[in-house]
Amino acid sequence: MGSVEGGEKKALGWAARDPSGVLSPYSYTLRSTGPDDVYIKVICCGICHTDIHQIKNDLGMSNYPMVPGHEVVGEVVEVGSDVSKFTVGDVVGVGVIVGCCGSCKPCSSDLEQYCNKRIWSYNDVYTDGKPTQGGFADTMIVNQKFVVKIPEGMPVEQAAPLLCAGVTVYSPLSHFGLMSSGLRGGILGLGGVGHMGVKIAKAMGHHVTVISSSERKREEAMDHLGADDYVVSSDQAEMQRIADSLDYIIDTVPVFHPLEPYLACLKLDGKLILMGVINTPLQFITPLVILGRKVISGSFIGSIKETEEVLAFCKEKGLTSTIEVVKIDELNTAFERLHKNDVRYRFVVDVAGSNLVEEAATTTK
């Protein structure tokens, strides 16, 4: 078993260097490694809408150069002396979080994604002061606590979106006790997260209504994803038809939108669960909440435990993501298409099968 400790390791990835968000080859030194670390050769990595926010500095918190990517699947090539969960050759996944304090209430409750000292897999600083970089790269070094094993037989490109999109849907359904069959759920927005929402909710035995801004995805939602109903949000008659009918709505829309139309669709004690990263205030009138004892809540990705659960759930149910595989030199085009919602429904970058163009890379310490 190879040891990951000692000596610097180089990595080659594709980085954004400014808020234009254009990515190009970039070489860098990986952070200091320790006995609990796993050295991973990246096989593939999904593209998430949040990656756009980060590379373009939409949230005003971006640091450059930045290698994005937080739906990472790879092969373990070395492990630290204290690593007990993994061995060389294991196929593993890494999601949004690569560090936490380990002692706060969320951490002690297996909810490390809510730790105030969480460390993002990229665009952050690790405990040794070195920047974290993501999965659009040939290698990563990650603490074993934040690595999950990919179920045997699950295709790697199918596993990648589950590490963010999949667990983001699964976590609130689990937390709010919405996993029993017979519930009526709504999925607002049919993108990368939304399409997994339809598939996972249907696999739990829910009646699923897709709410979208246009007719464009009706056939896809009904015939290919298996939704039970499809409603265009601007059609007042259709929205009235589903008023007071839903136990929950998973709201995946990542841009400003009114909440009142969707609150009106919820039953007594219904839950509107927000997932989109939106940097402008949302509004609603309180009677829509008060008179139905309704809940507006947020939910952020999922814990490592929940990530393991959703991987096992999808393996058991035979669920797959609807993806489009691209090479890393198509990354900028893929981001442009994602920004225009021109993807069905998740891009996954074939990192191991791509030429990362080392000779063109800019070297940095």
Secondary structure, DSSP 8 states (H G I E B T S, - for coil): --B--SS--EEEEEEE-STT--EEEEEEE-----TTEEEEEEEEEE--HHHHHHHTTTTS---SSB----EEEEEEEEE-TT--S--TT-EEEE-SEEE--SSSHHHHTT-GGG-TT-EESSSEE-TTS-EE--SSBSEEEEEGGGEEE--TT--HHHHGGGGTHHHHHHHHHHHTT--STT-EEEEE--SHHHHHHHHHHHHTT-EEEEEESSGGGHHIIIIIS--SEEEETT-HHHHHHTTT-EEEEEE---S---SHHHHTTEEEEEEEEE-S---S-----THHHHTTT-EEEE--S--HHHHHHHHHHHHHHT----EEEEEGGGHHHHHHHHHTT-SSSEEEEESTTS---GGG-EE--
